[in-house]
Amino acid sequence: MLGISVYLQERIEEEKIRRFYEAGFRSLFTSLHIPEEDASAYRTKLQLLGSIASALEMELIADISTASMEKLDLDWNTAETVLDWGLTGLRIDYGIEDDVIVRLSQKMKVALNASTLTEEQLQRLIEAGLRTTHTEVWHNFYPRPETGLALSDFLAKNLLFQTYGLKVQAFIPGDRNLRGPLHQGLPTLEQHRIYGPFAAFTELKAYNVDKVLIGDPDVTDEALMQLKDSSNTITLRAEPYGELTEAHRLLEKGTHNRPDRARDVIRSEESRMSGMFQDVEVIPFNCIKRNKGSVTIDNNLYMRYKGEIQITRRNLPQDDKVNVIGQIVPEDVPLLNYIEGGTQFRVIWI
């Protein structure tokens, strides 16, 4: 499941939420760390967000603490009141008694903090009656660079929690209107801080993460298109070199990597198999060093390989027989690792 974050410090925009809903997103997350002077305004905004989520049949999970409950004129005995506001669950941090967590899991979805939850506590909760079908484990996001999780620790924790039948959630960064005050992205994994949203999502999907939410408030239209198409196509963003040609348009339409996956390059199966360049001159042009993520077409000098379109998986030397016609943007280069033999992919030219 894909989801987005909506922060109550900002204006609640139904149109923006619908934009994500139409792209297949079905989860909303918000944080209820409420300044004292804004408590009543936050309650109104939370209820508005809940009404939008209910109308769209989206889940709405709020990060909550004892202090924020009090500012909403609630306590843990009346926490289920939030269900009437359109929330479907609560993300509960440390310091909450086990019996409260167990009771809430009987009434709503409960998200436990992956950073603080131990196997001992999880076993204790299950023995006390935790409803695991209503329970998920959510990782934090990390605004400060260099503080995100290491991959090895992340995978080890996920394996532990999933062994108990719990779904695992993680955050990826956005690529527009990054949340302040640092504006450095909100990923769970530190390595994702420099990834595009789709590249980070694709990697988490490969790691069997059950739910992925964008921590930042927004993404570009191109990134949203990538995420929308994720079920059957890997969409890459690239800068074109020179005027757009039939080769560029073929990649834009979509193509497949050959089933016999090459080590060094991704090979468009349709570029030669279709014969579209058989009677077309491919004059040598921009025959430069091929950095990782270079988009290329073999020119006339490559004889029977003329017209083969490739994307380089690694740095390759200059070749007079190969024209470089574009470059995958750095944030999407990690996606090249997930284009297997037979994978469908396409390129958005930006």
LINLINVEN-V462879 format. One record per backbone hydrogen bond with DSSP energy under -1.0 kcal/mol. NH is the residue of the N-H (numbers start at 0). CO is the residue of the C=O. If there is no record, write none. Layout:
((NH | CO) (NH | CO))
//
This chain:
((2 | 211) (3 | 26) (5 | 28) (9 | 6) (16 | 12) (17 | 13) (18 | 14) (19 | 15) (20 | 16) (21 | 17) (23 | 20) (24 | 19) (25 | 1) (26 | 1) (27 | 58) (28 | 3) (29 | 60) (31 | 62) (33 | 31) (37 | 34) (38 | 35) (41 | 37) (42 | 38) (43 | 39) (44 | 40) (45 | 41) (46 | 42) (47 | 43) (48 | 44) (49 | 45) (50 | 46) (51 | 47) (52 | 48) (53 | 49) (54 | 50) (55 | 51) (57 | 52) (58 | 25) (60 | 27) (61 | 88) (62 | 29) (63 | 90) (68 | 64) (69 | 65) (70 | 66) (71 | 67) (72 | 69) (73 | 68) (77 | 74) (80 | 77) (81 | 78) (82 | 79) (83 | 80) (85 | 82) (86 | 81) (87 | 59) (88 | 59) (89 | 108) (90 | 61) (91 | 110) (100 | 96) (101 | 97) (102 | 98) (103 | 99) (104 | 100) (106 | 103) (107 | 103) (108 | 87) (109 | 133) (110 | 89) (111 | 135) (113 | 137) (116 | 112) (121 | 117) (122 | 118) (123 | 119) (124 | 120) (125 | 121) (126 | 122) (127 | 123) (128 | 125) (129 | 124) (131 | 129) (133 | 130) (134 | 131) (135 | 109) (136 | 166) (137 | 111) (138 | 168) (141 | 186) (146 | 143) (148 | 187) (153 | 149) (154 | 150) (155 | 151) (156 | 152) (157 | 153) (158 | 154) (159 | 155) (160 | 156) (161 | 157) (162 | 158) (164 | 161) (165 | 160) (168 | 136) (169 | 210) (171 | 212) (175 | 217) (182 | 178) (187 | 170) (189 | 148) (191 | 188) (192 | 189) (194 | 191) (195 | 330) (199 | 195) (200 | 196) (201 | 197) (202 | 198) (203 | 199) (204 | 200) (205 | 201) (206 | 202) (207 | 204) (208 | 203) (209 | 167) (210 | 167) (211 | 0) (212 | 169) (213 | 2) (214 | 171) (223 | 219) (224 | 220) (225 | 221) (226 | 222) (227 | 223) (228 | 224) (229 | 226) (231 | 228) (232 | 228) (233 | 343) (235 | 345) (237 | 347) (238 | 326) (240 | 324) (248 | 244) (249 | 245) (250 | 246) (251 | 247) (252 | 248) (253 | 249) (254 | 344) (256 | 342) (257 | 266) (260 | 258) (265 | 310) (267 | 308) (268 | 255) (272 | 268) (273 | 269) (277 | 274) (279 | 276) (287 | 285) (289 | 315) (292 | 311) (293 | 290) (294 | 325) (295 | 309) (296 | 322) (297 | 307) (298 | 320) (299 | 281) (301 | 298) (302 | 299) (304 | 301) (305 | 302) (306 | 297) (307 | 304) (309 | 295) (310 | 265) (311 | 293) (312 | 263) (315 | 289) (321 | 318) (322 | 296) (323 | 285) (324 | 294) (325 | 294) (326 | 238) (327 | 292) (328 | 236) (331 | 328) (334 | 331) (335 | 332) (336 | 333) (337 | 334) (338 | 335) (339 | 337) (341 | 256) (342 | 339) (344 | 254) (345 | 233) (346 | 250) (347 | 235) (349 | 237))
//
